[in-house]
């Protein structure tokens, strides 16, 4: 028997080639799935921020109109039930703590900001943030995750290095920072080359497959949660034109504002 054959785990454990292939296939499939879930998570986060920024002032204005309408009704009737509804409506219309941060400067403690008023009257306002990272940022992100994913490590030191690197990659992608992602790609290309994958024993391969399956279940649950959320459902309605969807919602809110204003005018006029 040659020295190479003595060192080969395949010679000691026939059949591990198929297991190793199954593990590699499962690892790549999991990485692709993680990329898809992370991409959607970033889209949900960014769309949620944009939704609050562009539509938050309208919802707040509607709450204020509802409160004033309820107060006008209660002032006329003096009915205890109407008075209770007026108090509840006014409480709903009060700005929440930290509302400046929530609405990205669109609202302050005195009410709607100039930008919000401009939006409500269909005047030009500052452009909103992008809903999602650029196509180039997506491409670089996917390539980096495929190359540097911690699940491809075969020792603890390498896993730690990859973990720390992927944290930086995820942060750059979440911020849509294409320049930083390209710099990270250069950094990874210039870094230490991972050691060749060593053949694993059959027991280790089976354990690896089980871990990958559990990880897939966890990611599936996260994906279902994102897709089932209000913002996730909205993105799925218009994945290629989220700005258009927001514009449609804004049109509906403007109609509601007009209707509430007319009703208020009839009560106090």
Secondary structure, DSSP 8 states (H G I E B T S, - for coil): --HHHHH-HHHHSTTHHHHHHHHHHHHHHHHHHHHHHHHHHHHHHHHHHHHHHHHHHHHHHHHHHHHHHHHHHHHHH--HHHHHHHHHHHHHHS--TTHHHHTTTSEETTEE-HHHHHHHTT--------SS--HHHHHHHHHHHHHH-GGG-SSHHHHHHHHHHHHHHHHHHHTT-HHHHHHHHHHHHHS----------HHHHHHHHHHHHHHHHHHHHHHHHHHHSHHHHHHHHTTT-HHHHHHHHHHHHHHHHHHHHHHHHHHH-
